[in-house]
Amino acid sequence: MEMTLITSLNQKAKQTRKDILEMIAAAASGHPGGSLSATDIIVTLYYHKMNHNPKNPKWPDRDRFVLSKGHCCPALYSVLARSGYFPVSKLNGLRKIGSMLQGHPNMKSTPGIEMSTGSLGQGLSVANGIALAGKLDKKSYNVYCMVGCGESQEGQIWEAAMTAAHYKLDNIIGIQDNNRLQIDGFTDCVKCIDPITEKWRAFGWHAIEINGHDFNEIIAALDEADKIKNKPTMIVANTIKGKGISFMEDKVGWHGKAPSKEQLKEALEELR
């Protein structure tokens, strides 16, 4: 992979992580852990892979992204703002009354949001509907859907998995942010989902397992998904909750807690 591309994505990911921390600290509320684990994938999608137009968010031929784990929207908000969907200054309004940026994505108030999410388990079903509509309308767009590992304990995820395989929705590319932690602890302890990659294959999906923080692996998996016909693809991205901030990494306590002023300062120093 061209080093200039990887360097650029790394820089954008650092900026996204900075935005995430500043937004959540200013709101004194939010979900830093999963937002940080999802950052590298969302950055790659919007700055490299997806066909989209910030000046025309409803462009009919755009690729779509559904963030099924909607509580991790700070990462998406940062990327949308810095891509040009709305002013970067709006990021300061995260979780404030009357703001366009609520604690979970709202498609009615935020440009670039394809689906209001937050009730875990529902996003993949919606993505199926968008993908099926694309097939019926003979459109060439792809639908990318990010699900969480804790979310994959939901029965609706597996109903959606069967549906996508049944209808041969090769325009669906799922990404599982497999950081192994959820609000109550490690997924292995709460309700084990392993062997998760084999499960997706058993449900009729083409499954690829990668390091979700390695841009070369992320790009290669997304490119591989383009070549798969007559079945959906799931990229199982092994990630680290709180990635990029040493005192947050792999700590369940940072699932839904805002950093203090001192912790924010320490985190921003690490990113520099």
Backbone as CSV, one residue per row, in Angstrom:
resi,resn,N_x,N_y,N_z,CA_x,CA_y,CA_z,C_x,C_y,C_z
1,MET,0.838,-1.190,0.000,0.000,0.000,0.000,0.881,1.251,0.000
2,GLU,0.442,2.271,-0.726,1.220,3.499,-0.771,1.353,4.102,0.620
3,MET,2.623,4.442,0.972,2.868,4.994,2.296,2.183,6.346,2.485
4,THR,2.054,7.100,1.390,1.393,8.400,1.528,-0.052,8.225,1.975
5,LEU,-0.736,7.201,1.457,-2.116,6.931,1.861,-2.175,6.511,3.322
6,ILE,-1.304,5.589,3.720,-1.310,5.106,5.100,-0.968,6.238,6.063
7,THR,-0.002,7.065,5.694,0.362,8.211,6.538,-0.815,9.159,6.693
8,SER,-1.512,9.418,5.579,-2.671,10.307,5.621,-3.776,9.735,6.505
9,LEU,-4.052,8.433,6.375,-5.093,7.806,7.192,-4.715,7.825,8.669
10,ASN,-3.435,7.608,8.964,-2.970,7.680,10.351,-3.193,9.064,10.939
11,GLN,-2.886,10.085,10.167,-3.071,11.461,10.634,-4.542,11.765,10.869
12,LYS,-5.382,11.313,9.949,-6.821,11.552,10.095,-7.389,10.782,11.293
13,ALA,-6.859,9.599,11.535,-7.314,8.819,12.684,-6.925,9.509,13.996
14,LYS,-5.731,10.087,14.039,-5.322,10.823,15.241,-6.237,12.020,15.486
15,GLN,-6.566,12.739,14.417,-7.462,13.880,14.556,-8.847,13.428,15.020
16,THR,-9.309,12.308,14.482,-10.611,11.773,14.878,-10.607,11.409,16.362
17,ARG,-9.543,10.765,16.809,-9.458,10.404,18.229,-9.431,11.656,19.114
18,LYS,-8.722,12.673,18.667,-8.697,13.939,19.405,-10.104,14.522,19.506
19,ASP,-10.817,14.535,18.381,-12.189,15.049,18.378,-13.083,14.262,19.326
20,ILE,-12.969,12.931,19.276,-13.795,12.074,20.126,-13.623,12.450,21.597
21,LEU,-12.374,12.557,22.013,-12.083,12.841,23.420,-12.565,14.225,23.828
22,GLU,-12.338,15.215,22.967,-12.752,16.579,23.281,-14.265,16.702,23.316
23,MET,-14.954,16.042,22.389,-16.409,16.090,22.357,-17.011,15.480,23.622
24,ILE,-16.527,14.291,23.978,-17.087,13.582,25.120,-16.750,14.303,26.420
25,ALA,-15.537,14.842,26.511,-15.153,15.593,27.715,-16.018,16.840,27.867
26,ALA,-16.278,17.546,26.747,-17.102,18.756,26.804,-18.538,18.428,27.205
27,ALA,-19.028,17.273,26.751,-20.396,16.857,27.082,-20.479,16.247,28.474
28,ALA,-19.319,15.846,29.013,-19.257,15.114,30.281,-20.099,13.846,30.232
29,SER,-20.195,13.276,29.015,-21.026,12.092,28.802,-20.689,11.504,27.442
30,GLY,-20.752,10.178,27.339,-20.521,9.560,26.043,-19.777,8.247,26.170
31,HIS,-19.389,7.702,25.019,-18.803,6.365,24.957,-17.454,6.404,24.241
32,PRO,-16.380,6.666,24.980,-15.076,6.757,24.321,-14.498,5.414,23.872
33,GLY,-14.670,4.356,24.670,-14.008,3.086,24.386,-14.293,2.535,23.008
34,GLY,-15.572,2.353,22.691,-15.955,1.803,21.398,-15.795,2.770,20.244
35,SER,-15.864,4.077,20.539,-15.626,5.072,19.488,-14.170,5.006,19.043
36,LEU,-13.254,4.851,19.999,-11.831,4.782,19.680,-11.474,3.478,18.971
37,SER,-12.138,2.386,19.328,-11.834,1.108,18.667,-12.319,1.098,17.220
38,ALA,-13.376,1.837,16.945,-13.967,1.862,15.600,-13.311,2.880,14.672
39,THR,-12.480,3.753,15.213,-11.981,4.905,14.470,-11.273,4.549,13.172
40,ASP,-10.327,3.621,13.216,-9.509,3.342,12.033,-10.350,2.802,10.874
41,ILE,-11.374,2.052,11.193,-12.245,1.498,10.150,-13.110,2.597,9.530
42,ILE,-13.719,3.421,10.373,-14.578,4.497,9.858,-13.759,5.496,9.046
43,VAL,-12.557,5.804,9.512,-11.659,6.701,8.773,-11.349,6.128,7.396
44,THR,-11.042,4.844,7.331,-10.715,4.213,6.045,-11.911,4.243,5.099
45,LEU,-13.090,3.978,5.628,-14.287,3.975,4.785,-14.528,5.343,4.149
46,TYR,-14.535,6.389,4.959,-14.934,7.711,4.459,-13.835,8.443,3.706
47,TYR,-12.580,8.232,4.102,-11.499,8.981,3.462,-10.832,8.214,2.321
48,HIS,-11.189,6.923,2.182,-10.541,6.135,1.125,-11.508,5.300,0.291
49,LYS,-12.415,4.585,0.942,-13.142,3.528,0.234,-14.485,3.947,-0.356
50,MET,-15.298,4.617,0.425,-16.684,4.842,0.019,-16.829,5.938,-1.035
51,ASN,-17.790,5.732,-1.931,-18.214,6.785,-2.851,-19.305,7.591,-2.166
52,HIS,-19.000,8.839,-1.831,-19.993,9.678,-1.173,-19.694,11.126,-1.503
53,ASN,-20.671,11.996,-1.296,-20.545,13.397,-1.675,-21.099,14.277,-0.564
54,PRO,-20.232,14.865,0.259,-20.701,15.709,1.361,-21.566,16.882,0.904
55,LYS,-21.362,17.338,-0.328,-22.164,18.453,-0.837,-23.549,18.008,-1.279
56,ASN,-23.725,16.702,-1.421,-25.011,16.137,-1.829,-25.242,14.846,-1.033
57,PRO,-25.568,14.959,0.273,-25.679,13.774,1.139,-26.703,12.744,0.673
58,LYS,-27.676,13.167,-0.116,-28.711,12.238,-0.576,-28.485,11.770,-2.015
59,TRP,-27.278,11.937,-2.528,-26.925,11.448,-3.860,-27.362,9.983,-4.007
60,PRO,-28.216,9.662,-4.967,-28.796,8.314,-5.043,-27.787,7.188,-5.225
61,ASP,-26.648,7.477,-5.835,-25.674,6.425,-6.117,-24.570,6.302,-5.065
62,ARG,-24.723,6.997,-3.946,-23.697,6.954,-2.904,-23.635,5.584,-2.230
63,ASP,-22.459,5.240,-1.736,-22.362,4.122,-0.804,-22.955,4.568,0.528
64,ARG,-23.522,3.628,1.249,-24.158,3.934,2.534,-23.375,3.301,3.684
65,PHE,-23.359,3.993,4.830,-22.767,3.435,6.045,-23.796,3.484,7.157
66,VAL,-24.055,2.332,7.766,-24.981,2.238,8.895,-24.168,1.860,10.131
67,LEU,-24.179,2.738,11.125,-23.484,2.464,12.387,-24.480,1.809,13.331
68,SER,-24.524,0.486,13.297,-25.505,-0.215,14.116,-25.218,-0.012,15.600
69,LYS,-23.932,0.009,15.980,-23.572,0.312,17.373,-23.561,1.829,17.532
70,GLY,-24.773,2.383,17.578,-24.954,3.824,17.455,-24.356,4.657,18.569
71,HIS,-24.121,4.054,19.737,-23.560,4.818,20.853,-22.124,5.258,20.576
72,CYS,-21.503,4.703,19.562,-20.126,5.066,19.209,-20.080,6.130,18.114
73,CYS,-21.137,6.919,18.031,-21.266,7.939,16.993,-20.239,9.069,17.059
74,PRO,-19.573,9.369,18.183,-18.570,10.434,18.123,-17.529,10.234,17.028
75,ALA,-17.120,9.001,16.793,-16.161,8.732,15.710,-16.765,9.106,14.361
76,LEU,-18.016,8.736,14.157,-18.685,9.049,12.891,-18.920,10.543,12.747
77,TYR,-19.329,11.208,13.810,-19.556,12.654,13.750,-18.283,13.399,13.355
78,SER,-17.164,13.020,13.927,-15.898,13.668,13.589,-15.587,13.524,12.111
79,VAL,-15.709,12.307,11.599,-15.381,12.058,10.191,-16.352,12.790,9.267
80,LEU,-17.629,12.797,9.609,-18.606,13.512,8.772,-18.297,15.011,8.743
81,ALA,-17.998,15.574,9.903,-17.717,17.009,9.965,-16.474,17.351,9.157
82,ARG,-15.424,16.588,9.345,-14.161,16.907,8.672,-14.164,16.493,7.200
83,SER,-15.186,15.726,6.792,-15.380,15.445,5.363,-16.184,16.537,4.675
84,GLY,-16.862,17.386,5.476,-17.605,18.496,4.914,-19.110,18.397,4.974
85,TYR,-19.650,17.450,5.725,-21.109,17.316,5.817,-21.738,18.429,6.657
86,PHE,-21.005,18.915,7.633,-21.472,20.035,8.467,-20.239,20.671,9.111
87,PRO,-20.353,21.891,9.635,-19.186,22.584,10.186,-18.561,21.847,11.368
88,VAL,-17.234,21.857,11.420,-16.513,21.211,12.520,-16.911,21.830,13.859
89,SER,-17.268,23.097,13.863,-17.665,23.768,15.101,-18.874,23.101,15.759
90,LYS,-19.681,22.388,14.973,-20.867,21.717,15.520,-20.494,20.571,16.464
91,LEU,-19.246,20.077,16.356,-18.841,18.965,17.211,-18.927,19.328,18.688
92,ASN,-18.804,20.597,18.990,-18.890,21.042,20.388,-20.274,20.826,20.986
93,GLY,-21.263,20.547,20.146,-22.625,20.395,20.639,-23.022,18.979,20.992
94,LEU,-22.069,18.050,20.985,-22.413,16.658,21.281,-23.250,16.529,22.549
95,ARG,-24.382,15.854,22.437,-25.263,15.517,23.558,-25.895,16.725,24.251
96,LYS,-25.846,17.871,23.609,-26.484,19.051,24.200,-27.916,19.184,23.674
97,ILE,-28.810,19.719,24.499,-30.211,19.890,24.116,-30.298,20.798,22.898
98,GLY,-31.035,20.356,21.898,-31.220,21.139,20.686,-30.116,20.983,19.662
99,SER,-29.051,20.237,19.996,-27.935,20.044,19.068,-28.298,19.040,17.976
100,MET,-27.644,19.176,16.824,-27.833,18.204,15.743,-27.084,16.895,16.036
101,LEU,-26.211,16.900,17.048,-25.393,15.729,17.357,-25.784,15.157,18.713
102,GLN,-26.716,14.236,18.688,-27.174,13.613,19.916,-26.313,12.394,20.265
103,GLY,-26.614,11.782,21.395,-25.818,10.666,21.873,-25.924,9.417,21.028
104,HIS,-26.938,9.371,20.180,-27.078,8.318,19.179,-27.474,8.985,17.861
105,PRO,-27.080,8.425,16.722,-27.302,9.096,15.430,-28.782,9.319,15.112
106,ASN,-29.074,10.503,14.585,-30.440,10.868,14.208,-30.440,11.291,12.741
107,MET,-31.024,10.470,11.893,-31.012,10.731,10.449,-31.848,11.958,10.083
108,LYS,-32.722,12.399,10.990,-33.575,13.548,10.689,-32.898,14.876,10.978
109,SER,-31.816,14.843,11.756,-31.187,16.111,12.131,-29.737,16.245,11.690
110,THR,-29.101,15.142,11.306,-27.671,15.179,11.026,-27.373,14.768,9.597
111,PRO,-26.843,15.676,8.774,-26.474,15.324,7.396,-25.454,14.188,7.379
112,GLY,-25.676,13.210,6.493,-24.754,12.094,6.348,-25.130,10.865,7.139
113,ILE,-26.079,10.991,8.070,-26.524,9.823,8.840,-27.592,9.089,8.039
114,GLU,-27.341,7.817,7.751,-28.261,7.029,6.925,-29.400,6.408,7.728
115,MET,-29.164,6.171,9.018,-30.181,5.513,9.829,-30.016,5.892,11.293
116,SER,-31.132,6.204,11.941,-31.123,6.464,13.376,-30.920,5.129,14.100
117,THR,-29.814,5.029,14.823,-29.495,3.761,15.473,-29.212,3.980,16.953
118,GLY,-29.077,2.896,17.662,-28.847,2.959,19.099,-29.526,1.812,19.812
119,SER,-30.672,1.373,19.299,-31.294,0.144,19.811,-30.529,-1.016,19.191
120,LEU,-29.648,-1.622,19.971,-28.697,-2.571,19.404,-29.379,-3.767,18.758
121,GLY,-28.792,-4.196,17.647,-29.297,-5.345,16.909,-30.060,-4.986,15.654
122,GLN,-30.457,-3.728,15.510,-31.355,-3.365,14.406,-30.646,-2.922,13.124
123,GLY,-29.411,-2.430,13.252,-28.759,-1.806,12.112,-28.555,-2.712,10.923
124,LEU,-28.211,-3.980,11.169,-27.956,-4.894,10.056,-29.242,-5.193,9.286
125,SER,-30.375,-5.241,9.979,-31.654,-5.440,9.288,-31.960,-4.260,8.360
126,VAL,-31.708,-3.047,8.855,-31.921,-1.857,8.029,-30.971,-1.873,6.827
127,ALA,-29.716,-2.233,7.081,-28.744,-2.307,5.987,-29.197,-3.304,4.923
128,ASN,-29.780,-4.416,5.359,-30.328,-5.386,4.401,-31.377,-4.731,3.503
129,GLY,-32.266,-3.958,4.128,-33.322,-3.304,3.352,-32.760,-2.332,2.333
130,ILE,-31.747,-1.561,2.744,-31.125,-0.603,1.820,-30.434,-1.356,0.682
131,ALA,-29.764,-2.455,1.013,-29.067,-3.241,-0.008,-30.050,-3.897,-0.977
132,LEU,-31.157,-4.414,-0.435,-32.166,-5.038,-1.291,-32.798,-4.004,-2.215
133,ALA,-33.038,-2.800,-1.694,-33.559,-1.716,-2.530,-32.595,-1.395,-3.659
134,GLY,-31.294,-1.403,-3.352,-30.297,-1.151,-4.382,-30.349,-2.191,-5.486
135,LYS,-30.537,-3.447,-5.106,-30.659,-4.513,-6.111,-31.894,-4.299,-6.980
136,LEU,-33.017,-3.988,-6.341,-34.268,-3.803,-7.089,-34.187,-2.590,-8.024
137,ASP,-33.470,-1.550,-7.574,-33.340,-0.336,-8.384,-32.166,-0.401,-9.358
138,LYS,-31.487,-1.553,-9.359,-30.327,-1.757,-10.252,-29.240,-0.695,-10.024
139,LYS,-28.997,-0.397,-8.750,-27.944,0.531,-8.363,-26.675,-0.258,-8.007
140,SER,-25.542,0.389,-8.125,-24.270,-0.299,-7.885,-23.656,0.041,-6.531
141,TYR,-24.400,0.747,-5.677,-23.810,1.147,-4.405,-23.650,-0.039,-3.455
142,ASN,-22.714,0.119,-2.519,-22.529,-0.832,-1.430,-23.096,-0.263,-0.137
143,VAL,-23.472,-1.155,0.765,-23.936,-0.763,2.088,-22.967,-1.361,3.108
144,TYR,-22.295,-0.491,3.843,-21.370,-0.908,4.890,-22.075,-0.777,6.233
145,CYS,-22.006,-1.814,7.045,-22.698,-1.796,8.331,-21.754,-2.261,9.422
146,MET,-21.526,-1.405,10.417,-20.675,-1.776,11.547,-21.521,-2.237,12.711
147,VAL,-21.219,-3.436,13.198,-21.893,-3.987,14.374,-20.863,-4.188,15.486
148,GLY,-21.331,-4.218,16.719,-20.450,-4.449,17.855,-20.398,-5.918,18.220
149,CYS,-19.384,-6.281,19.022,-19.282,-7.687,19.433,-20.332,-8.012,20.492
150,GLY,-20.568,-7.092,21.439,-21.652,-7.305,22.393,-23.000,-7.325,21.698
151,GLU,-23.136,-6.457,20.695,-24.376,-6.405,19.914,-24.644,-7.731,19.218
152,SER,-23.589,-8.466,18.900,-23.754,-9.731,18.181,-24.315,-10.839,19.058
153,GLN,-24.610,-10.530,20.310,-25.356,-11.449,21.167,-26.860,-11.345,20.899
154,GLU,-27.261,-10.322,20.162,-28.684,-10.085,19.874,-29.194,-11.057,18.803
155,GLY,-30.362,-11.619,19.045,-30.937,-12.551,18.074,-31.221,-11.916,16.730
156,GLN,-31.592,-10.631,16.728,-31.931,-9.982,15.461,-30.741,-9.924,14.510
157,ILE,-29.526,-9.844,15.063,-28.335,-9.858,14.207,-28.312,-11.126,13.366
158,TRP,-28.653,-12.240,13.971,-28.551,-13.513,13.264,-29.746,-13.753,12.335
159,GLU,-30.891,-13.170,12.653,-31.989,-13.175,11.678,-31.584,-12.377,10.439
160,ALA,-30.952,-11.225,10.665,-30.486,-10.410,9.555,-29.393,-11.126,8.771
161,ALA,-28.549,-11.858,9.479,-27.483,-12.614,8.806,-28.076,-13.639,7.849
162,MET,-29.095,-14.350,8.293,-29.750,-15.328,7.431,-30.420,-14.663,6.237
163,THR,-31.044,-13.523,6.483,-31.747,-12.802,5.412,-30.786,-12.355,4.327
164,ALA,-29.655,-11.763,4.723,-28.685,-11.275,3.738,-28.144,-12.414,2.891
165,ALA,-27.885,-13.565,3.527,-27.389,-14.718,2.773,-28.472,-15.278,1.857
166,HIS,-29.702,-15.328,2.357,-30.813,-15.865,1.564,-31.022,-15.075,0.278
167,TYR,-30.945,-13.751,0.386,-31.163,-12.902,-0.779,-29.873,-12.596,-1.550
168,LYS,-28.795,-13.258,-1.167,-27.510,-13.132,-1.875,-27.087,-11.669,-2.017
169,LEU,-27.137,-10.952,-0.907,-26.861,-9.516,-0.923,-25.354,-9.254,-0.901
170,ASP,-24.735,-9.397,-2.067,-23.292,-9.174,-2.155,-22.926,-7.692,-2.114
171,ASN,-23.943,-6.818,-2.024,-23.665,-5.384,-1.849,-23.711,-4.969,-0.382
172,ILE,-23.773,-5.960,0.521,-23.649,-5.726,1.968,-22.240,-6.111,2.404
173,ILE,-21.560,-5.175,3.045,-20.276,-5.476,3.681,-20.414,-5.111,5.150
174,GLY,-20.440,-6.122,5.998,-20.507,-5.896,7.425,-19.103,-5.778,8.009
175,ILE,-18.972,-4.994,9.052,-17.719,-4.911,9.800,-18.053,-5.109,11.271
176,GLN,-17.499,-6.129,11.885,-17.709,-6.330,13.310,-16.540,-5.717,14.062
177,ASP,-16.831,-4.712,14.890,-15.820,-4.085,15.728,-15.625,-4.994,16.940
178,ASN,-14.703,-5.925,16.801,-14.563,-7.024,17.754,-13.561,-6.658,18.850
179,ASN,-13.958,-5.701,19.713,-13.043,-5.270,20.776,-13.181,-6.112,22.052
180,ARG,-14.084,-7.085,22.050,-14.215,-8.107,23.108,-14.747,-7.586,24.431
181,LEU,-15.171,-6.318,24.453,-15.696,-5.752,25.701,-17.064,-5.128,25.469
182,GLN,-17.929,-5.205,26.464,-19.226,-4.541,26.426,-19.452,-3.913,27.798
183,ILE,-20.584,-3.302,28.009,-20.770,-2.492,29.211,-20.567,-3.285,30.504
184,ASP,-20.889,-4.576,30.507,-20.798,-5.372,31.730,-19.513,-6.178,31.854
185,GLY,-18.614,-6.077,30.869,-17.359,-6.826,30.968,-16.961,-7.445,29.645
186,PHE,-16.119,-8.463,29.703,-15.673,-9.150,28.493,-16.826,-9.974,27.908
187,THR,-16.952,-9.941,26.587,-18.022,-10.709,25.931,-17.910,-12.190,26.258
188,ASP,-16.691,-12.685,26.426,-16.507,-14.097,26.760,-17.205,-14.455,28.070
189,CYS,-17.267,-13.480,28.986,-17.871,-13.733,30.296,-19.367,-13.434,30.310
190,VAL,-19.792,-12.418,29.568,-21.209,-12.032,29.563,-22.031,-13.042,28.767
191,LYS,-21.653,-13.240,27.526,-22.251,-14.290,26.683,-21.327,-14.485,25.493
192,CYS,-20.585,-15.559,25.511,-19.518,-15.776,24.529,-20.081,-15.883,23.113
193,ILE,-19.451,-15.180,22.185,-19.900,-15.205,20.784,-18.958,-16.015,19.897
194,ASP,-17.869,-16.484,20.452,-16.909,-17.255,19.650,-17.410,-18.669,19.388
195,PRO,-16.957,-19.288,18.291,-16.032,-18.778,17.274,-16.762,-17.886,16.274
196,ILE,-16.588,-16.564,16.383,-17.443,-15.634,15.663,-17.225,-15.663,14.153
197,THR,-15.983,-15.775,13.712,-15.728,-15.794,12.264,-16.368,-17.021,11.628
198,GLU,-16.216,-18.170,12.293,-16.829,-19.400,11.777,-18.353,-19.309,11.792
199,LYS,-18.908,-18.601,12.791,-20.366,-18.435,12.834,-20.862,-17.696,11.597
200,TRP,-20.176,-16.587,11.236,-20.603,-15.848,10.050,-20.535,-16.724,8.799
201,ARG,-19.489,-17.524,8.702,-19.378,-18.425,7.538,-20.505,-19.447,7.534
202,ALA,-20.839,-19.975,8.718,-21.914,-20.962,8.815,-23.261,-20.365,8.420
203,PHE,-23.414,-19.039,8.603,-24.651,-18.361,8.224,-24.639,-17.919,6.759
204,GLY,-23.643,-18.355,5.998,-23.643,-18.123,4.564,-22.900,-16.887,4.097
205,TRP,-22.100,-16.301,4.984,-21.347,-15.103,4.638,-19.905,-15.450,4.271
206,HIS,-19.319,-14.634,3.415,-17.881,-14.666,3.220,-17.282,-13.884,4.380
207,ALA,-16.432,-14.517,5.189,-15.905,-13.867,6.388,-14.396,-13.708,6.287
208,ILE,-13.918,-12.526,6.686,-12.498,-12.193,6.674,-12.141,-11.694,8.075
209,GLU,-11.081,-12.225,8.653,-10.661,-11.776,9.983,-9.379,-10.958,9.861
210,ILE,-9.375,-9.763,10.481,-8.244,-8.851,10.326,-7.906,-8.162,11.648
211,ASN,-6.774,-7.483,11.632,-6.425,-6.520,12.678,-7.115,-5.213,12.317
212,GLY,-8.069,-4.804,13.118,-8.877,-3.622,12.803,-8.177,-2.301,13.016
213,HIS,-6.894,-2.332,13.350,-6.115,-1.103,13.479,-4.972,-1.035,12.456
214,ASP,-4.920,-2.002,11.566,-3.890,-2.036,10.530,-4.532,-1.581,9.217
215,PHE,-4.166,-0.384,8.764,-4.820,0.172,7.579,-4.619,-0.702,6.346
216,ASN,-3.471,-1.326,6.223,-3.245,-2.211,5.078,-4.224,-3.379,5.087
217,GLU,-4.443,-3.952,6.263,-5.375,-5.077,6.361,-6.818,-4.626,6.153
218,ILE,-7.167,-3.461,6.669,-8.532,-2.940,6.487,-8.815,-2.730,4.995
219,ILE,-7.890,-2.071,4.315,-8.073,-1.779,2.887,-8.133,-3.066,2.078
220,ALA,-7.242,-4.017,2.372,-7.228,-5.283,1.633,-8.545,-6.040,1.805
221,ALA,-9.087,-6.031,3.036,-10.356,-6.732,3.289,-11.509,-6.068,2.546
222,LEU,-11.544,-4.732,2.550,-12.603,-4.021,1.826,-12.506,-4.271,0.333
223,ASP,-11.290,-4.334,-0.187,-11.098,-4.629,-1.617,-11.508,-6.066,-1.936
224,GLU,-11.197,-6.983,-1.038,-11.590,-8.381,-1.242,-13.111,-8.511,-1.269
225,ALA,-13.778,-7.766,-0.412,-15.240,-7.823,-0.365,-15.857,-7.411,-1.703
226,ASP,-15.202,-6.488,-2.419,-15.716,-6.054,-3.725,-15.794,-7.195,-4.727
227,LYS,-14.963,-8.196,-4.540,-14.865,-9.285,-5.521,-15.801,-10.450,-5.225
228,ILE,-16.439,-10.426,-4.072,-17.309,-11.538,-3.671,-18.692,-11.373,-4.305
229,LYS,-19.160,-12.396,-4.967,-20.457,-12.361,-5.639,-21.424,-13.361,-5.014
230,ASN,-22.686,-12.969,-4.955,-23.800,-13.823,-4.539,-23.813,-14.182,-3.055
231,LYS,-23.021,-13.475,-2.247,-23.119,-13.644,-0.798,-22.586,-12.381,-0.130
232,PRO,-23.106,-12.067,1.060,-22.600,-10.901,1.798,-21.235,-11.203,2.413
233,THR,-20.535,-10.151,2.795,-19.218,-10.284,3.421,-19.241,-9.681,4.815
234,MET,-18.618,-10.372,5.753,-18.418,-9.829,7.096,-16.926,-9.758,7.382
235,ILE,-16.451,-8.570,7.710,-15.068,-8.376,8.120,-15.036,-8.357,9.646
236,VAL,-14.460,-9.384,10.240,-14.323,-9.448,11.687,-13.024,-8.727,12.035
237,ALA,-13.167,-7.508,12.542,-12.020,-6.652,12.818,-11.663,-6.731,14.296
238,ASN,-10.579,-7.404,14.605,-10.133,-7.502,15.993,-9.523,-6.165,16.405
239,THR,-10.123,-5.542,17.410,-9.733,-4.189,17.809,-9.496,-4.130,19.314
240,ILE,-9.052,-2.967,19.762,-8.800,-2.725,21.182,-9.702,-1.589,21.644
241,LYS,-10.523,-1.869,22.618,-11.380,-0.822,23.170,-10.503,0.292,23.752
242,GLY,-10.819,1.533,23.417,-10.017,2.654,23.898,-8.711,2.842,23.150
243,LYS,-8.597,2.256,21.954,-7.337,2.260,21.194,-6.746,3.661,21.059
244,GLY,-5.441,3.749,21.360,-4.709,4.992,21.174,-4.434,5.754,22.449
245,ILE,-5.169,5.401,23.515,-4.995,6.072,24.805,-4.636,4.994,25.828
246,SER,-3.414,5.012,26.319,-2.899,3.890,27.110,-3.766,3.553,28.317
247,PHE,-4.244,4.573,29.016,-5.001,4.278,30.236,-6.458,3.885,29.959
248,MET,-6.873,3.976,28.699,-8.220,3.538,28.323,-8.224,2.162,27.649
249,GLU,-7.096,1.766,27.094,-7.067,0.549,26.274,-7.441,-0.690,27.074
250,ASP,-8.408,-1.439,26.510,-8.822,-2.730,27.070,-9.398,-2.605,28.477
251,LYS,-9.970,-1.450,28.796,-10.552,-1.222,30.116,-12.065,-1.044,29.972
252,VAL,-12.833,-1.941,30.587,-14.287,-1.884,30.465,-14.854,-0.602,31.064
253,GLY,-14.158,-0.020,32.040,-14.646,1.195,32.678,-14.770,2.375,31.740
254,TRP,-14.101,2.311,30.582,-14.180,3.399,29.611,-15.219,3.130,28.527
255,HIS,-16.103,2.184,28.771,-17.193,1.960,27.810,-18.062,3.202,27.681
256,GLY,-18.453,3.773,28.811,-19.385,4.900,28.774,-19.076,5.957,29.803
257,LYS,-17.797,6.375,29.886,-17.403,7.369,30.884,-16.593,8.471,30.215
258,ALA,-16.898,9.714,30.546,-16.160,10.840,29.979,-14.867,11.071,30.753
259,PRO,-13.800,11.486,30.059,-12.560,11.814,30.769,-12.678,13.145,31.509
260,SER,-11.977,13.258,32.622,-11.889,14.528,33.341,-10.970,15.476,32.572
261,LYS,-10.872,16.713,33.029,-9.981,17.666,32.370,-8.536,17.184,32.397
262,GLU,-8.127,16.616,33.512,-6.761,16.120,33.641,-6.538,14.912,32.742
263,GLN,-7.517,14.021,32.690,-7.394,12.841,31.830,-7.410,13.232,30.355
264,LEU,-8.212,14.219,30.001,-8.239,14.705,28.619,-6.868,15.254,28.232
265,LYS,-6.288,16.036,29.101,-4.959,16.613,28.820,-3.931,15.504,28.611
266,GLU,-3.968,14.496,29.471,-3.030,13.379,29.363,-3.237,12.619,28.046
267,ALA,-4.514,12.384,27.683,-4.831,11.654,26.454,-4.375,12.421,25.212
268,LEU,-4.607,13.712,25.190,-4.203,14.532,24.035,-2.689,14.579,23.907
269,GLU,-1.982,14.578,25.024,-0.510,14.524,24.981,-0.051,13.227,24.343
270,GLU,-0.708,12.128,24.673,-0.358,10.831,24.062,-0.564,10.870,22.546
271,LEU,-1.637,11.470,22.116,-1.915,11.528,20.678,-0.894,12.399,19.936
272,ARG,-0.370,13.404,20.618,0.651,14.249,19.984,1.971,13.485,19.827
